[in-house]
Amino acid sequence: MPQDSAICTHGLTKQFDRHLAVHEVDLNVAPGEIYGLIGPNGAGKTTLIRMLAQAEAPTRGEIYINGQQVIPGQRNLAIKQQLGYLPDNFPLYEDLTVWDYLDYFARLYQLSTFRRRQRIQTVLELTNLTAKRTSAIPSLSRGMQQRLSLARTIIHEPIVLLLDEPVSGLDPIARVQFRDLMRVLQAAGMTILIASHILSDLAELCTTIGIMELGYLVESAPLSELYRRPCHQQIFLTTLGDPGALLAELRQYPGVQTWEVLSGQRLRIHFSGNQEDCAQLLRSLVAARIPLTEFHPAPPDLEGIFLNLDHQQVS
């Protein structure tokens, strides 16, 4: 078993009656990494995270956290002490204040009185909630409540964080604050696995991306490597002439997947190819005497990578 992995699974599988939610997943997350898990609803992301957090027992397969194997049917307390798990829509106790809420969870982890007070003060500062320490939980904004949930998740100083849709429902400012906090936790040595539908946030945070489809981990690679692969990208084009002539040429080019007329003579196409393919498309349009005044490829993004992979799976 490799000792250089913070999270590692072999053949991890979960079946509910006839539904195979997670199928033979081999996952490897390096220490100190922020790993992003993406995929459509029903892909198996939440079930996978629940198994890693030991909130769900696998049907078969192996899980290792920092080189220690999770033994089925046992409490695995030493491993759980290393984990922080934030599920989607974690309930908050509305009859408590911020301090009492954190104190409750610190007591569950059996922190001493001195250590408990010290950790609560630390996580309040870290999540920018010190000024709200005596506030009732219902008085907090959605973003503050999410930061409080995260403070609860790290109260016992875990070294591996499992976060399921942690920015769901947050406004842009709260999402920026969350990203900043993730970077602080990573700098402190934590390994973080995040499942999210907001791909732009993951693109700014993550070093490695895993893509799930129908229970399978169909891709797991460094984000820098994924960006180098041919994928769907957007190209903006404007012509002085009849846009119909431009469209006629685009229909003949195999890399052009879809197109959209933005306004008048300006179009946006989704193009599957690398930089050389883009250059060849431009040469073809010029050779066809299309009077272009704009040919602007937008750099590939995580959404384009995901859509391209999804297209390949369907094909």
C-alpha positions, 0 to 999 in steps of 0.5 A: 500500500503506497504511503505517499497518498493521503486518500487511496482506494482500490476497487471501491464499489457501492451497490444499493439493491440493483443500483450500482452507485459507485463502481470499482473506483481507484482513487489516489490523492496526494498529501497537501493536494486540493482535489476536485470531484466533478460530474452530473447529478447521480454520478456517485460523487456523494456516495464516494465521499460518504464512503471515504468519511465512513458514513457509508459502508462500501459493498467491496473495495479498500480505503486507505487514509494516510496509509492506514486501511479502513477496516470494515465493521470496525470503528476506526477511531484513529482514522476518523480523528484525521478526517473532517467531513462536511456533507451537503446541507449539514444541519445547524442547531438553531437554538445554539449560539456560534460559540456553543455550537462549536463547543458542543462538537469540540466536546464530542472530540473529547478536547480538554477544556483549555484545548477546546477554548483555544481551538474555538478561538482559532477556528473563529478567527480562521473563518472570520466569525469572531465578531459573531461568537455570541450570535444565535445561529439563525441570525447568520447569513447563508455564507456565515452559516457555511463558514460555521459548518466548516469551522465545526469540520476543522475543530479537531484539527483534521489533516484530510477534509472531505467537502460535498458541495460546500459553496452551494447557494453561496453568493459570489463574495462568499465563494471568494471567501471560501476559496481564500480559506481553502488556500489557507488550509492547504498552506497549513498542510491539509489535504482537501477533496471537494465535490462541486457543480461550480466548475469555475471555483474548482478551476481556481483551487484544484491541482487535480480533477476527477470526473465521475460518470454513472458511478465510474471515475472516468478521469483523474489527472492534474488540471494542467494536463487536462488543459493541454488536451484537445477539448471543446473551446469557444471561438468568436468570429465576425465577418464583413460579408454574409454570415451564411457563407461563414456558416456554410464553411464551418459546417464542412469543418469536422472540429466545429461542434455547434455554433450560435449567431450572437448578433448580426455577423458575429458568431460563437462556435464550440470547437474540438481541437488544439491550437494547431487545429484552430490555426488550420481552421483560420487558414481554411476560412481565409482560403475560402475568402471569408472576410473575417474581422475577428477570430478569437479563440477563448482558452479552454476551461474546466467546463469545456474539458468536462463537456468534451469528455462527456461527448466522448463517452456518449460517442 
